Amino acid sequence: MTFDVETKDCTALSDGELADMADIVADGPAGLDIGLLSKQRDEWVLVTQVRDEGRLLGFSFCTLERIGGTPCVLWGLVSVKRCAEREAVLDALRADQFRKAVLAFPDEDVLVATRLREPGGFAAFNGLEEICPRPGYKVSGEERAWSRRLAKRFGAEGKVDDRSFVVRGDGSPCPVFDFEPEDFDIDPDVVELMGTMDGERRDALIVFGWAMSEELATGFKS
């Protein structure tokens, strides 16, 4: 399936486009609204949109930057419409941003990070290496340090448990990677991994993984 995929500066995002995004997030469980969406336009650098004959099917606010010298793709608020093409939409979002990562960080491994509230969001990390946190794995000191660095970058400094990677919420909507696979057999170990999160408090889980330079250079696919 061929989509129209566009990545542009957030400053070029129109109110009409934000309204289209609000229609998508209203279908999801993340508790997002137009007010939070409007803030993303000011807080992120790039926005990717995937459309089919003009109909918005998914979007992603993101930035490509270095944290302590390490190249990163950071996903802010992301949402994919609950439609039959959702996996293909996710692939299109990732592919366009990973292509830009190749241009920004040639011949380098890139850290990819976001926040999740639902287990289905782990689908965004398909094919990435050394995903943290993950079931049955004890994170290292350096990985714990990354959870703190990322929490700071996501505006949650001092709120993350660097062993579980859970960011304590305050009841307010939090920009997360909102994706629900159409046919998703939830791994009970992943459910357990996220079991300490408080839904009413709107906790979020910081997750990151590595996109290897050779995979990015050849056109990364899940």
C-alpha contacts under 8 A as a table, 3 or more apart, distances in Angstrom:
res1	aa1	res2	aa2	distance
1	M	88	A	7.59
2	T	52	D	7.85
3	F	50	V	6.38
3	F	51	R	5.78
3	F	52	D	5.31
3	F	53	E	7.90
3	F	89	V	7.97
3	F	92	A	7.72
4	D	50	V	5.75
4	D	51	R	5.09
4	D	52	D	6.21
4	D	53	E	7.67
5	V	48	T	7.05
5	V	49	Q	5.74
5	V	50	V	4.60
5	V	51	R	6.45
5	V	92	A	7.13
5	V	93	L	7.54
5	V	96	D	7.43
6	E	48	T	5.53
6	E	49	Q	5.42
6	E	50	V	6.73
6	E	96	D	7.99
7	T	46	L	6.59
7	T	47	V	5.50
7	T	48	T	4.12
7	T	49	Q	6.46
7	T	96	D	7.43
7	T	97	Q	7.81
8	K	12	A	7.02
8	K	46	L	5.59
8	K	47	V	5.67
8	K	48	T	6.62
9	D	12	A	5.62
9	D	13	L	7.34
9	D	45	V	5.79
9	D	46	L	4.63
9	D	47	V	6.30
10	C	13	L	5.29
10	C	41	R	5.15
10	C	42	D	7.22
10	C	44	W	6.65
10	C	45	V	5.56
10	C	46	L	5.12
10	C	47	V	5.60
10	C	61	F	7.94
11	T	41	R	6.48
11	T	42	D	7.36
11	T	45	V	7.88
13	L	17	E	6.45
13	L	18	L	7.28
13	L	41	R	7.17
14	S	17	E	5.22
14	S	18	L	6.46
15	D	18	L	5.01
15	D	19	A	6.24
16	G	19	A	5.03
16	G	20	D	6.43
17	E	20	D	5.06
17	E	21	M	6.37
18	L	21	M	4.99
18	L	22	A	6.19
18	L	34	I	7.21
18	L	37	L	6.88
18	L	38	S	7.11
19	A	22	A	4.99
19	A	23	D	6.48
19	A	34	I	7.16
20	D	23	D	5.27
20	D	24	I	6.84
20	D	56	L	6.68
21	M	24	I	5.23
21	M	25	V	6.45
21	M	37	L	7.84
21	M	56	L	7.49
21	M	58	G	7.78
21	M	59	F	7.27
22	A	25	V	5.25
22	A	26	A	6.09
22	A	32	L	7.95
22	A	33	D	6.17
22	A	34	I	5.47
22	A	37	L	7.34
23	D	26	A	5.36
23	D	27	D	7.11
24	I	27	D	5.60
24	I	28	G	7.26
24	I	57	L	7.56
24	I	58	G	7.57
24	I	79	S	7.03
24	I	80	V	7.13
24	I	81	K	5.53
25	V	28	G	5.26
25	V	30	A	7.51
25	V	31	G	7.70
25	V	32	L	5.96
25	V	33	D	6.97
25	V	79	S	6.32
25	V	81	K	7.65
26	A	29	P	7.93
26	A	31	G	7.50
26	A	32	L	6.88
26	A	33	D	7.02
27	D	81	K	7.41
27	D	82	R	7.38
28	G	31	G	7.20
28	G	81	K	7.97
28	G	82	R	7.78
28	G	178	D	7.24
30	A	117	R	7.24
30	A	173	P	7.45
30	A	174	C	7.94
30	A	176	V	7.52
30	A	178	D	6.64
31	G	173	P	5.93
32	L	36	L	6.58
32	L	37	L	7.63
32	L	173	P	5.92
32	L	174	C	7.48
32	L	175	P	7.55
33	D	36	L	5.56
33	D	37	L	6.36
34	I	37	L	4.88
34	I	38	S	6.11
35	G	38	S	5.25
35	G	39	K	6.67
36	L	39	K	5.26
36	L	40	Q	6.68
36	L	173	P	7.56
36	L	175	P	7.67
37	L	40	Q	5.24
37	L	41	R	7.04
37	L	77	L	7.87
38	S	41	R	5.54
38	S	42	D	7.43
39	K	42	D	5.46
39	K	43	E	6.34
40	Q	43	E	4.88
40	Q	44	W	5.82
40	Q	61	F	7.12
40	Q	76	G	7.91
40	Q	77	L	7.35
41	R	44	W	6.02
41	R	45	V	7.79
42	D	45	V	7.90
44	W	47	V	7.77
44	W	61	F	6.23
44	W	62	C	5.98
44	W	63	T	6.20
44	W	76	G	7.52
45	V	61	F	7.52
45	V	62	C	6.40
45	V	63	T	5.33
46	L	61	F	5.81
46	L	62	C	5.29
46	L	63	T	5.75
47	V	59	F	6.98
47	V	60	S	5.50
47	V	61	F	4.41
47	V	62	C	6.11
48	T	59	F	5.38
48	T	60	S	5.13
48	T	61	F	6.55
48	T	62	C	7.94
48	T	93	L	6.62
48	T	96	D	7.78
48	T	97	Q	7.68
49	Q	56	L	7.10
49	Q	57	L	7.79
49	Q	58	G	5.93
49	Q	59	F	4.39
49	Q	60	S	6.69
49	Q	93	L	7.34
50	V	56	L	6.00
50	V	57	L	5.71
50	V	58	G	5.27
50	V	59	F	6.20
50	V	89	V	6.67
50	V	92	A	7.17
50	V	93	L	6.85
51	R	54	G	5.42
51	R	55	R	5.09
51	R	56	L	4.41
51	R	57	L	5.51
51	R	58	G	7.27
52	D	55	R	5.13
52	D	56	L	6.64
52	D	57	L	7.06
56	L	59	F	7.86
57	L	80	V	6.06
57	L	81	K	5.23
57	L	83	C	7.89
57	L	86	R	7.75
57	L	89	V	6.90
58	G	78	V	7.65
58	G	79	S	5.67
58	G	80	V	4.16
58	G	81	K	5.82
58	G	89	V	6.49
58	G	90	L	7.57
58	G	93	L	7.70
59	F	78	V	5.78
59	F	79	S	5.76
59	F	80	V	6.57
59	F	93	L	7.21
60	S	75	W	6.93
60	S	76	G	7.08
60	S	77	L	6.13
60	S	78	V	4.27
60	S	79	S	6.64
60	S	93	L	7.13
61	F	75	W	6.09
61	F	76	G	5.24
61	F	77	L	5.54
61	F	78	V	6.20
62	C	73	V	7.02
62	C	74	L	5.44
62	C	75	W	4.51
62	C	76	G	5.52
62	C	77	L	7.83
63	T	73	V	5.95
63	T	74	L	5.40
63	T	75	W	6.89
64	L	71	P	7.37
64	L	72	C	5.73
64	L	73	V	4.79
64	L	74	L	6.50
64	L	101	A	6.82
64	L	104	A	7.55
65	E	71	P	5.90
65	E	72	C	5.42
65	E	73	V	6.76
65	E	74	L	7.89
66	R	69	G	5.15
66	R	70	T	4.99
66	R	71	P	4.43
66	R	72	C	5.65
67	I	70	T	5.19
67	I	71	P	6.66
67	I	72	C	6.96
67	I	149	R	7.99
70	T	110	V	7.32
70	T	111	L	7.41
71	P	105	F	6.64
71	P	108	E	7.53
71	P	109	D	7.34
71	P	110	V	5.17
71	P	111	L	6.32
72	C	110	V	5.30
72	C	111	L	4.63
72	C	112	V	5.74
72	C	113	A	7.60
73	V	97	Q	7.97
73	V	101	A	7.16
73	V	110	V	6.94
73	V	111	L	6.24
73	V	112	V	4.79
73	V	113	A	6.54
74	L	112	V	5.88
74	L	113	A	5.09
74	L	114	T	6.05
75	W	78	V	7.01
75	W	112	V	7.67
75	W	113	A	6.17
75	W	114	T	4.94
75	W	115	R	7.84
75	W	177	F	7.29
76	G	114	T	6.29
76	G	115	R	7.49
76	G	154	F	8.00
76	G	175	P	5.96
76	G	176	V	6.19
76	G	177	F	6.97
77	L	175	P	4.47
77	L	176	V	4.94
77	L	177	F	5.77
77	L	178	D	7.60
78	V	175	P	7.61
78	V	176	V	6.28
78	V	177	F	4.58
78	V	178	D	5.65
78	V	179	F	7.80
79	S	177	F	6.22
79	S	178	D	4.61
79	S	179	F	6.01
80	V	86	R	6.41
80	V	89	V	7.10
80	V	90	L	7.00
80	V	178	D	6.63
80	V	179	F	5.61
80	V	180	E	7.82
81	K	86	R	6.54
81	K	179	F	7.93
82	R	86	R	6.37
82	R	180	E	7.04
82	R	182	E	7.59
83	C	86	R	5.41
83	C	182	E	7.77
84	A	87	E	7.99
84	A	182	E	6.97
85	E	88	A	5.41
85	E	89	V	6.18
86	R	89	V	4.94
86	R	90	L	6.19
86	R	181	P	6.96
86	R	182	E	7.14
87	E	90	L	5.10
87	E	91	D	6.27
87	E	181	P	6.68
87	E	182	E	7.66
88	A	91	D	5.01
88	A	92	A	6.19
89	V	92	A	5.06
89	V	93	L	6.27
90	L	93	L	5.15
90	L	94	R	6.22
90	L	124	A	7.30
91	D	94	R	5.21
91	D	95	A	5.93
91	D	221	K	7.19
91	D	222	S	7.07
92	A	95	A	5.14
92	A	96	D	6.22
93	L	96	D	5.57
93	L	97	Q	6.49
94	R	97	Q	5.33
94	R	98	F	5.95
94	R	124	A	7.86
95	A	98	F	5.10
95	A	99	R	6.08
95	A	219	G	7.37
95	A	220	F	6.47
95	A	221	K	6.97
96	D	99	R	5.22
96	D	100	K	6.57
97	Q	100	K	5.12
97	Q	101	A	6.29
98	F	101	A	4.78
98	F	102	V	6.39
98	F	216	L	6.51
98	F	219	G	7.97
98	F	220	F	6.97
99	R	102	V	5.24
99	R	103	L	6.72
99	R	216	L	7.13
99	R	219	G	7.15
100	K	103	L	5.12
100	K	104	A	6.18
101	A	104	A	4.99
101	A	105	F	5.66
101	A	106	P	7.63
101	A	110	V	7.72
101	A	216	L	7.83
102	V	105	F	5.24
102	V	106	P	5.00
102	V	107	D	7.46
102	V	213	S	7.84
102	V	216	L	6.19
102	V	217	A	6.37
103	L	106	P	5.76
105	F	108	E	5.70
105	F	110	V	7.70
106	P	213	S	7.54
106	P	217	A	7.95
107	D	213	S	5.34
107	D	214	E	7.44
107	D	217	A	7.63
108	E	212	M	7.32
108	E	213	S	5.04
109	D	210	W	6.70
109	D	211	A	5.81
109	D	212	M	4.59
109	D	213	S	4.61
110	V	210	W	5.66
110	V	211	A	5.19
110	V	212	M	6.52
110	V	213	S	7.16
111	L	208	F	6.76
111	L	209	G	5.81
111	L	210	W	4.63
111	L	211	A	6.32
112	V	208	F	5.38
112	V	209	G	5.37
112	V	210	W	5.95
112	V	211	A	6.93
113	A	150	L	7.83
113	A	206	I	7.26
113	A	207	V	5.66
113	A	208	F	4.12
113	A	209	G	6.60
114	T	176	V	6.96
114	T	177	F	6.61
114	T	206	I	5.93
114	T	207	V	5.69
114	T	208	F	6.56
115	R	175	P	7.51
115	R	176	V	4.94
115	R	177	F	6.01
115	R	204	A	5.93
115	R	205	L	5.26
115	R	206	I	4.53
115	R	207	V	6.04
116	L	119	P	7.49
116	L	121	G	6.04
116	L	122	F	7.87
116	L	176	V	5.31
116	L	177	F	5.46
116	L	178	D	7.19
116	L	204	A	5.50
116	L	205	L	5.05
116	L	206	I	6.54
116	L	207	V	7.24
117	R	121	G	7.61
117	R	176	V	6.81
117	R	177	F	7.70
117	R	178	D	7.68
117	R	202	R	7.87
117	R	203	D	7.12
117	R	204	A	5.14
117	R	205	L	6.33
118	E	121	G	5.88
118	E	178	D	7.55
118	E	179	F	7.96
118	E	180	E	7.96
119	P	122	F	5.93
119	P	186	I	7.17
119	P	190	V	6.55
119	P	191	V	6.55
119	P	194	M	7.47
120	G	123	A	5.91
120	G	179	F	6.04
120	G	180	E	5.02
120	G	181	P	6.06
120	G	184	F	7.18
120	G	186	I	7.57
121	G	124	A	5.82
121	G	177	F	6.18
121	G	178	D	6.34
121	G	179	F	5.17
121	G	180	E	6.64
122	F	125	F	5.53
122	F	126	N	7.30
123	A	126	N	5.39
123	A	179	F	7.88
123	A	181	P	7.51
125	F	128	L	5.49
125	F	131	I	7.48
125	F	208	F	7.93
125	F	209	G	6.82
126	N	222	S	5.25
127	G	221	K	7.32
127	G	222	S	5.07
128	L	131	I	6.80
128	L	209	G	5.68
128	L	210	W	5.39
128	L	211	A	5.29
128	L	212	M	7.60
129	E	209	G	5.61
129	E	210	W	4.92
129	E	211	A	6.48
129	E	212	M	7.49
130	E	209	G	5.50
130	E	210	W	6.25
131	I	134	R	6.32
131	I	207	V	7.18
131	I	208	F	5.66
131	I	209	G	4.14
131	I	210	W	7.01
132	C	139	V	7.21
132	C	143	E	7.49
132	C	207	V	5.65
132	C	208	F	5.49
132	C	209	G	6.30
133	P	137	Y	7.22
133	P	139	V	6.92
133	P	164	S	7.27
133	P	165	F	6.99
133	P	207	V	6.19
133	P	208	F	7.58
134	R	137	Y	5.84
134	R	190	V	7.31
134	R	193	L	7.29
135	P	189	D	5.70
135	P	190	V	6.10
135	P	193	L	6.21
139	V	143	E	5.88
139	V	144	R	6.50
139	V	163	R	7.03
140	S	143	E	5.12
140	S	144	R	6.19
141	G	144	R	5.06
141	G	145	A	6.22
142	E	145	A	4.92
142	E	146	W	6.30
143	E	146	W	4.92
143	E	147	S	6.45
144	R	147	S	5.12
144	R	148	R	6.65
144	R	162	D	5.01
144	R	163	R	6.40
144	R	165	F	7.81
145	A	148	R	5.20
145	A	149	R	6.28
145	A	162	D	7.30
146	W	149	R	4.93
146	W	150	L	6.00
147	S	150	L	5.22
147	S	151	A	6.01
147	S	160	V	7.36
147	S	162	D	5.87
147	S	165	F	6.12
147	S	206	I	6.75
148	R	151	A	5.01
148	R	152	K	6.22
148	R	157	E	6.99
148	R	158	G	7.64
148	R	160	V	6.66
148	R	162	D	6.49
149	R	152	K	5.23
149	R	153	R	6.33
150	L	153	R	4.89
150	L	154	F	6.04
150	L	206	I	7.62
151	A	154	F	5.04
151	A	155	G	6.25
151	A	156	A	4.86
151	A	157	E	5.28
151	A	158	G	7.65
151	A	159	K	7.42
151	A	160	V	6.44
151	A	167	V	7.52
151	A	206	I	7.46
152	K	155	G	5.13
152	K	156	A	5.28
152	K	157	E	4.12
152	K	158	G	7.57
153	R	156	A	7.37
153	R	157	E	7.67
154	F	157	E	7.78
156	A	159	K	5.46
156	A	160	V	7.13
156	A	167	V	7.22
157	E	160	V	7.11
159	K	167	V	5.43
159	K	168	R	5.47
159	K	169	G	7.97
160	V	165	F	6.02
160	V	166	V	5.56
160	V	167	V	4.22
160	V	168	R	6.30
161	D	164	S	5.60
161	D	165	F	5.26
161	D	166	V	5.48
161	D	167	V	6.48
161	D	168	R	8.00
162	D	165	F	5.05
162	D	166	V	7.52
165	F	205	L	5.71
165	F	206	I	5.43
165	F	207	V	7.45
166	V	196	T	7.93
166	V	197	M	6.76
166	V	203	D	6.72
166	V	204	A	5.77
166	V	205	L	4.53
166	V	206	I	6.38
167	V	203	D	5.59
167	V	204	A	5.16
167	V	205	L	5.94
167	V	206	I	7.07
168	R	201	R	7.37
168	R	202	R	7.51
168	R	203	D	4.89
168	R	204	A	6.91
169	G	172	S	7.03
169	G	174	C	7.88
169	G	201	R	5.11
169	G	202	R	4.92
169	G	203	D	4.38
169	G	204	A	7.00
170	D	201	R	5.42
170	D	202	R	6.68
170	D	203	D	7.76
171	G	200	E	6.32
171	G	201	R	4.33
171	G	202	R	5.28
172	S	201	R	7.62
172	S	202	R	6.72
173	P	202	R	6.84
174	C	202	R	7.14
174	C	204	A	7.64
176	V	204	A	7.56
180	E	184	F	7.81
181	P	184	F	5.34
186	I	190	V	7.31
186	I	191	V	7.22
187	D	190	V	5.27
187	D	191	V	6.48
188	P	191	V	4.89
188	P	192	E	6.12
189	D	192	E	4.99
189	D	193	L	6.10
190	V	193	L	4.84
190	V	194	M	6.38
191	V	194	M	5.28
191	V	195	G	5.91
192	E	195	G	4.70
192	E	196	T	7.80
193	L	196	T	7.38
194	M	197	M	5.79
194	M	205	L	7.47
197	M	202	R	7.91
197	M	203	D	5.54
197	M	204	A	7.06
197	M	205	L	7.87
198	D	201	R	5.33
198	D	202	R	6.16
198	D	203	D	5.50
199	G	202	R	4.83
199	G	203	D	6.18
200	E	203	D	7.90
211	A	215	E	6.94
211	A	216	L	6.72
212	M	215	E	5.42
212	M	216	L	6.32
213	S	216	L	5.10
213	S	217	A	6.06
214	E	217	A	5.14
214	E	218	T	6.40
215	E	218	T	5.34
215	E	219	G	6.39
215	E	220	F	5.17
216	L	219	G	5.36
216	L	220	F	4.83
217	A	220	F	7.27
